């Protein structure tokens, strides 16, 4: 069995005093035997049998890809299955790997029974201990080096400016974001709808650089928990330093994938069933909850106060494990186990914090960051940027009309969401008319009126008017 403690503190520890990204991006070595996977042989036999049962006659390389196990491991298991008359060689070519396997009649019966109990036949899981150690090793939080010296995450003001420099945020806001991210403590972003809280929360992920190893699945007790989600765990971009990191770090245990640090977001759809493991009756295994998938990254709870469960329940679920760094999850039957809770926890709300949460919960939140309207200069800069993004020629007179007449006349604040939304509507109207988009006060008037519902009361028809209307419809 691979000693993950030795792996985390042995040869790889030589790089701990160097680049944190390089430290985080090393995969464990590929297991060369069933014992080195950390898994019981019976579990691997069941996975192989179910894979062949579903696919039929299977070549050895296809099984390695499907189960994310080395050829050596699969040969060991398949030799056992052949000896037990569960499988047989269907065809053998000239090379050692040019072999097709199929199940015997007894093997098909056993595979069907195993599939009925648990239909999962995907990549082999990693052990819970291996997962815990990998998350600890990849932690964005402060870590202890082998020497006992404390390692700093390395986040500095220049990093904040590089990520948020085009957001036109005030220096005080940037300092708050930097301090909150450096500390690793939870934060609450609050402000009016459209102020850019959700966008800001998502962009926090850019501050957490480098790659992390994420397993396809984790074994807890005798149960498989599916963890990797391609929608949440993004592959390295095809070009740039992360792609070069990934290219130099392939060749390890393929049960793990190199991904960008995750940014997982849950909004008003967050319900009680998403707070813990969810057993999938169809696959027979468990699905990891969103915060579990966010380990080594960021978990954003957006629209706090609009979930299907009380806000206090949401915070009471996430704040204690965030403070401890450990979460406790439960399987059916009551088996309880712990996993790391190593993530930056971000809440965003459009509701007044004191009306949403009591004083005790507010005190437990690490940083409270108000995201309000932009200043006039920041708003003008943002409008110019959005014009470039939308490929619409900038017009100074139109911008002056927007700020001095439309905003000032309606007393609407200069919120960060307005420029992109207005310019999108300018483009919509122009496309409908078959013309290129151009800015003018009249065009902005049209876009503005389509964004905001009138504050004037409706003129409701009386009974006589309603009757006349129905008569005209007839």
C-alpha positions in Angstrom: 0.0 0.0 0.0 1.3 3.5 -0.8 2.2 5.4 2.4 0.5 8.7 1.8 2.2 10.1 4.9 5.6 9.3 3.5 4.5 10.6 0.1 3.4 13.9 1.6 6.5 14.4 3.7 9.2 12.5 1.8 10.7 13.4 -1.6 7.8 15.8 -2.4 8.6 17.7 0.8 11.7 19.0 -0.8 9.5 21.4 -2.8 7.4 22.6 0.2 9.6 25.6 0.8 9.3 26.6 -2.8 6.4 27.3 -5.1 3.1 26.5 -3.5 1.5 25.8 -6.9 4.1 23.1 -7.6 3.6 21.6 -4.2 -0.1 21.3 -4.9 0.1 19.8 -8.3 1.9 16.5 -7.7 -0.1 13.3 -8.2 0.6 10.2 -6.2 2.5 7.5 -8.0 0.6 5.0 -10.1 -0.2 1.8 -8.0 1.5 -1.3 -9.4 -0.5 -3.8 -7.4 -3.9 -4.1 -5.8 -2.3 -3.7 -2.4 -0.8 -0.3 -3.5 -4.3 1.0 -4.4 -5.3 0.7 -0.7 -8.5 -1.1 -1.8 -9.7 -4.6 -1.0 -9.3 -7.0 -3.8 -13.0 -7.9 -3.7 -14.0 -4.3 -4.5 -11.7 -4.2 -7.5 -13.0 -7.6 -8.7 -16.6 -6.2 -8.5 -15.7 -3.1 -10.4 -14.0 -5.1 -13.2 -16.8 -7.6 -13.4 -19.5 -4.9 -13.7 -17.4 -3.0 -16.3 -17.2 -6.2 -18.5 -20.8 -7.0 -17.8 -21.9 -3.6 -19.2 -19.5 -3.5 -22.1 -19.3 -7.1 -23.1 -16.0 -8.5 -24.5 -13.5 -5.9 -23.4 -9.8 -5.2 -24.3 -7.4 -4.7 -21.5 -6.5 -1.1 -22.4 -10.3 -0.1 -22.4 -10.6 -1.5 -18.9 -7.6 0.5 -17.7 -9.2 3.7 -19.0 -12.6 3.0 -17.6 -11.4 2.0 -14.1 -8.4 4.4 -14.0 -6.2 1.5 -12.8 -2.8 0.4 -14.2 -2.5 -2.6 -16.5 -0.5 -4.4 -13.7 -3.3 -4.0 -11.2 -5.9 -5.2 -13.7 -3.8 -8.2 -14.8 -3.6 -9.2 -11.1 -7.3 -9.0 -10.7 -8.2 -10.6 -14.0 -5.8 -13.5 -13.3 -7.6 -14.1 -10.1 -11.0 -13.9 -11.9 -9.8 -16.4 -14.5 -8.6 -18.7 -11.7 -12.0 -18.4 -10.0 -13.8 -19.1 -13.3 -15.5 -15.7 -13.3 -13.7 -14.5 -16.5 -11.9 -15.9 -19.4 -9.6 -14.8 -22.2 -11.8 -14.2 -25.3 -8.9 -13.4 -27.7 -5.2 -12.8 -27.4 -3.1 -10.9 -29.9 0.7 -10.7 -30.4 1.4 -8.2 -27.6 1.0 -8.6 -23.9 -1.7 -5.9 -23.7 -3.6 -7.1 -26.8 -6.0 -9.2 -24.8 -9.8 -9.3 -24.7 -11.7 -10.6 -21.6 -15.2 -11.8 -21.2 -17.2 -13.1 -18.2 -18.1 -16.7 -17.8 -21.7 -17.7 -17.1 -20.9 -17.7 -13.4 -19.2 -14.4 -13.7 -22.2 -12.8 -15.4 -24.5 -14.1 -12.6 -22.2 -12.6 -10.0 -21.8 -9.3 -11.8 -25.5 -9.0 -12.2 -25.9 -9.5 -8.4 -23.2 -6.9 -7.7 -24.7 -4.4 -10.1 -28.1 -4.8 -8.5 -26.6 -3.9 -5.1 -24.4 -1.0 -6.5 -24.5 -0.2 -10.2 -21.4 2.0 -10.1 -18.8 0.8 -12.6 -16.6 3.9 -13.0 -13.1 4.8 -12.0 -11.9 3.0 -8.9 -12.1 5.2 -5.7 -9.2 6.3 -3.5 -9.2 5.6 0.2 -10.6 8.1 2.6 -7.1 8.4 4.3 -5.5 9.2 0.9 -8.1 11.9 0.2 -7.6 13.5 3.6 -3.9 13.7 3.2 -4.1 15.1 -0.3 -6.5 17.8 0.7 -4.2 18.7 3.7 -1.2 18.8 1.4 -3.0 21.0 -1.2 -4.4 23.4 1.5 -4.7 27.0 0.6 -4.6 27.7 4.4 -1.4 28.1 6.4 0.5 24.9 6.5 3.3 23.6 8.7 6.4 22.6 7.0 8.4 19.5 8.0 10.7 21.8 10.0 7.7 23.3 11.8 8.1 26.7 10.1 4.8 28.2 9.0 4.3 28.6 5.3 2.4 31.7 4.1 -0.1 31.4 1.2 1.8 34.3 -0.5 -1.2 36.5 -1.3 -0.1 40.1 -1.6 -1.7 43.4 -2.6 -0.4 43.0 -6.1 -2.4 39.8 -6.6 -5.6 41.6 -5.5 -4.9 44.5 -7.9 -4.2 42.1 -10.8 -7.5 40.3 -10.4 -9.8 43.2 -9.4 -8.0 46.1 -11.1 -10.7 46.4 -13.7 -13.6 46.3 -11.2 -13.1 49.9 -10.2 -13.3 49.1 -6.6 -12.3 51.5 -3.8 -8.9 50.8 -2.2 -10.6 50.1 1.1 -12.7 47.4 -0.5 -9.6 45.8 -2.1 -7.9 45.8 1.3 -10.8 44.0 2.9 -10.9 41.4 0.2 -7.2 40.8 0.5 -7.2 40.5 4.3 -10.2 38.1 4.2 -8.6 35.9 1.6 -5.3 35.9 3.3 -6.9 34.8 6.6 -8.9 32.0 5.1 -11.9 33.0 7.3 -15.5 33.2 6.1 -16.8 36.4 4.6 -20.2 38.0 3.9 -20.7 40.2 0.8 -23.8 42.3 1.2 -25.3 45.1 -0.8 -28.2 46.0 -3.1 -29.2 43.7 -6.1 -27.0 44.5 -9.1 -24.0 45.8 -7.1 -21.8 42.9 -8.4 -21.6 40.7 -5.3 -22.0 37.4 -7.2 -19.4 38.4 -9.9 -17.0 39.5 -7.2 -17.4 36.2 -5.3 -16.7 34.2 -8.4 -13.6 36.2 -9.2 -12.2 35.4 -5.8 -11.3 32.0 -7.4 -8.6 33.7 -9.5 -6.7 34.5 -6.3 -6.2 30.8 -5.6 -3.6 29.9 -8.2 -2.3 26.5 -9.2 -3.7 23.0 -9.7 -5.1 20.5 -7.3 -5.6 16.8 -7.5 -9.3 15.7 -7.3 -10.3 12.0 -7.2 -13.0 10.6 -9.3 -14.5 8.9 -6.1 -13.7 8.3 -2.5 -14.3 5.1 -0.5 -15.8 5.6 2.9 -16.4 2.4 4.8 -17.8 0.1 2.1 -19.5 2.9 0.2 -18.4 4.9 -2.9 -18.8 8.6 -2.9 -18.6 10.3 -6.4 -16.7 13.5 -6.0 -15.3 14.7 -9.3 -17.7 16.8 -11.4 -16.5 18.2 -14.7 -18.8 21.2 -14.3 -17.2 22.1 -11.0 -13.6 20.8 -11.4 -12.3 22.6 -14.5 -9.4 21.2 -16.4 -6.3 23.4 -16.8 -6.7 25.9 -19.7 -5.2 24.6 -22.9 -2.5 27.3 -22.9 -0.4 29.1 -20.2 1.5 28.1 -17.1 -1.2 25.8 -15.7 -1.2 23.7 -18.8 2.5 23.4 -18.6 2.2 22.3 -15.0 -0.3 19.7 -15.9 1.8 18.4 -18.8 4.9 17.9 -16.5 2.9 16.2 -13.8 1.0 13.5 -15.7 1.9 9.9 -15.3 0.7 9.5 -11.7 -2.3 7.7 -10.2 -5.1 8.2 -12.8 -7.7 7.9 -10.1 -6.9 11.5 -9.5 -7.3 14.4 -12.0 -5.4 17.7 -12.1 -7.9 20.6 -11.9 -8.0 24.2 -11.3 -9.0 25.1 -7.7 -12.8 24.8 -7.7 -15.2 27.7 -7.2 -18.5 26.1 -6.3 -21.7 28.2 -6.1 -25.1 27.4 -4.6 -27.9 29.9 -4.7 -31.6 29.9 -3.9 -31.8 26.3 -5.0 -29.9 25.2 -1.9 -32.0 22.9 0.2 -31.6 20.6 3.1 -30.9 17.6 0.8 -27.8 19.4 -0.5 -26.2 19.8 3.0 -25.0 16.2 3.3 -24.3 13.1 1.3 -27.1 12.1 -1.1 -27.6 8.4 -1.9 -28.4 7.8 -5.5 -30.7 4.8 -5.7 -30.0 4.4 -9.5 -26.2 4.1 -9.2 -26.1 2.7 -5.7 -23.4 5.1 -4.5 -23.3 8.6 -2.9 -23.1 12.0 -4.5 -20.8 14.5 -2.7 -22.5 17.7 -1.4 -21.4 21.0 -3.0 -19.2 22.1 -0.1 -17.4 18.7 -0.3 -16.7 19.3 -4.0 -15.3 22.7 -3.1 -12.4 21.5 -0.9 -9.1 23.3 -1.7 -11.1 26.0 -3.3 -14.0 28.4 -2.7 -17.7 27.7 -1.8 -20.1 30.6 -2.5 -23.6 30.6 -1.0 -25.3 33.2 -3.1 -28.7 34.9 -2.5 -28.5 34.1 1.3 -31.9 34.5 2.7 -33.7 33.2 -0.4 -32.9 29.5 0.1 -35.6 26.8 0.9 -34.2 26.6 4.4 -33.7 29.3 7.0 -30.5 31.4 6.8 -29.5 30.5 10.3 -29.7 26.8 9.4 -27.3 27.4 6.4 -24.8 29.2 8.6 -25.1 26.7 11.4 -24.3 23.9 8.9 -21.2 25.5 7.4 -19.6 27.8 10.0 -18.7 25.1 12.6 -16.8 22.9 10.1 -15.2 26.0 8.7 -13.9 27.0 12.1 -12.7 23.4 12.9 -11.4 22.6 9.4 -13.2 19.3 9.6 -16.7 18.2 8.5 -18.7 15.2 9.6 -20.8 13.3 7.1 -23.2 10.3 7.5 -23.9 7.3 5.4 -27.2 5.3 5.5 -27.2 3.1 8.5 -25.6 5.7 10.7 -21.9 5.3 9.8 -20.3 8.7 10.5 -16.9 9.8 9.3 -14.9 13.0 9.0 -13.5 14.8 5.9 -11.4 18.0 5.6 -13.3 21.3 5.3 -10.6 23.2 3.6 -12.2 26.0 1.6 -12.9 29.7 1.6 -16.5 30.1 2.6 -18.3 33.1 1.0 -21.9 34.2 1.6 -23.6 36.9 -0.5 -26.9 38.6 0.2 -29.0 41.5 -1.0 -30.8 41.6 2.3 -29.8 43.7 5.3 -27.5 41.5 7.4 -29.0 42.5 10.8 -32.5 41.7 9.5 -31.2 38.3 8.2 -29.1 37.0 11.0 -28.9 37.5 14.7 -25.9 39.1 16.4 -24.3 35.8 17.4 -24.2 34.5 13.8 -23.0 37.8 12.5 -20.1 37.8 15.0 -19.1 34.3 13.8 -18.7 35.5 10.2 -15.1 36.5 9.7 -15.4 39.5 7.4 -18.4 41.6 6.5 -17.8 43.4 3.2 -20.4 45.9 1.9 -20.6 46.0 -1.9 -22.4 49.2 -2.8 -22.7 51.6 -5.7 -19.6 52.7 -7.6 -18.3 56.2 -7.5 -19.0 58.4 -10.6 -15.4 57.9 -11.9 -15.5 54.2 -11.4 -18.9 53.9 -13.1 -17.7 55.9 -16.1 -14.6 53.7 -16.3 -16.7 50.5 -16.1 -19.0 51.8 -18.9 -16.0 52.4 -21.2 -14.7 48.9 -20.5 -18.1 47.4 -21.2 -18.3 49.3 -24.5 -15.0 47.7 -25.5 -16.2 44.3 -24.4 -19.5 44.7 -26.4 -17.6 46.3 -29.4 -19.8 49.3 -29.3 -18.2 52.7 -30.1 -18.0 54.8 -26.9 -19.8 58.1 -26.9 -19.0 60.6 -24.2 -22.3 62.6 -24.6 -24.3 59.4 -24.2 -22.5 58.5 -21.0 -23.0 62.0 -19.6 -26.7 61.7 -20.4 -26.8 58.3 -18.6 -25.2 59.5 -15.4 -26.5 63.1 -15.2 -30.0 62.5 -16.5 -31.1 58.9 -16.3 -29.4 58.0 -13.0 -29.7 61.4 -11.3 -33.2 61.9 -12.5 -34.5 58.5 -11.2 -32.2 58.5 -8.1 -31.0 55.1 -9.2 -27.5 54.2 -7.7 -24.5 53.6 -10.0 -24.5 49.8 -9.7 -21.9 47.7 -11.4 -24.4 45.5 -13.2 -26.0 48.4 -15.2 -23.5 49.2 -17.9 -23.3 45.6 -19.3 -27.0 45.2 -19.0 -27.8 48.5 -20.8 -25.3 47.8 -23.6 -26.7 44.3 -24.1 -30.1 45.8 -24.7 -28.7 48.5 -27.0 -27.2 45.6 -29.1 -30.6 43.7 -29.0 -32.6 46.7 -30.3 -30.0 47.4 -33.0 -29.9 43.8 -34.1 -33.7 43.7 -34.3 -33.6 46.8 -36.5 -30.9 45.3 -38.7 -28.4 48.1 -37.8 -25.0 48.2 -36.0 -25.3 49.3 -32.4 -24.6 53.0 -31.7 -24.8 55.0 -28.5 -27.0 58.0 -28.2 -29.3 59.5 -25.5 -32.4 58.2 -27.4 -30.9 54.7 -27.6 -30.1 54.7 -23.9 -33.6 55.9 -23.1 -35.0 52.9 -24.9 -32.7 50.5 -23.1 -33.3 52.1 -19.8 -37.1 52.0 -20.0 -36.9 48.3 -20.9 -34.9 47.5 -17.8 -37.0 49.1 -15.1 -40.7 48.6 -14.4 -42.7 51.8 -14.0 -43.3 53.0 -10.5 -46.7 54.5 -11.6 -49.8 52.5 -10.6 -51.7 50.7 -13.3 -55.0 52.3 -14.6 -57.2 49.4 -13.8 -60.4 49.3 -15.9 -63.7 49.5 -14.1 -66.4 46.9 -14.5 -68.0 48.7 -17.5 -64.6 49.0 -19.2 -63.9 45.4 -18.6 -67.2 44.3 -20.1 -66.5 46.5 -23.2 -63.1 44.9 -23.5 -64.5 41.4 -23.4 -67.1 42.3 -26.0 -64.5 43.6 -28.3 -62.5 40.4 -27.9 -65.6 38.4 -28.9 
